[in-house]
């Protein structure tokens, strides 16, 4: 019985990771928020690399940058993905670490990165940030604008709460176990 529950949990976690990856897929830029030493929050745009999502997100950075200092001080980060044209919004949080691995950089490299790293893979400042996603929440409205407007009008007329689409919270923290709300 315990083995079956563990297998169901693994399947559920894989489904949640797959769905989260599908929601993020195609959104090029995320706003990454870090914690500064004084406790204040700081956000900046980061380019997301197209690869199959496995619970980790990877970003190129300069080894000696303010965001690296912030991440080394406090590993908690938040990433916000937004695609308003498709009414798709995703917020993820997790722990971030600096990775100095030339092979991993080569695996993730895209020639467009030369705009930030003119020396390419030989740039001495080239580094990676790896975020292990622990929690996520998404808002996804797969319906057309017309369907949304009809639903909104119906809610106004009937007094029922407007529900434009899916909203789920996902906990991917392996220690806490998978949960979807």
C-alpha positions, 0 to 999 in steps of 0.5 A: 500500500505504501509503495502504491501511494509513493508511485501515485505521488511520483506520477502526480509530481511528474504531471505537475512538473509537465504542466508547469513546463507547458505553461512556461514554455514559450515565455522568453523573459521572467522577472527574477526577484532576489532578496538584498542584504537589507531584506528589500526585494529586487527584480530584474528580467532574465532570459529563460532557456528553452529546454524541457522543464524538469523542476529546475530553471537555468539562467546565464549570468555574470559570476560577479554581479549584484544578483549573484551576491544577493543569491549567495546571501539568501537563496530564495528567489521568485520568478514571474512569467507573463503572457497577457495576450494568452491570459497565462501567468505563472509565479514560481519560487525556489532556491537558487545557486550559482553554478560554474560548470563549463559543460552545463553552459555549453549544453545550454548555450545559445548564440544570441547570448553573445550580446551579453557575453561577447567572448562566448563560452570563453568569457571568464565571467560566464556563470549559471544560476540554477533555480530548484522550483519548490512552489508555483502558482498559475493562472491560465485562461484558455478561453477566447475573449468572447467566452471570457466576456460572456462569463464576466457578464453572466457573473455580473447579472447573476451575482456569482463569482467570475471564474475566468480560468484555472488557478492552481498552487503547486508545491514541488518541494520534495521534502513536503511532498506534492500538493495541488490546491 
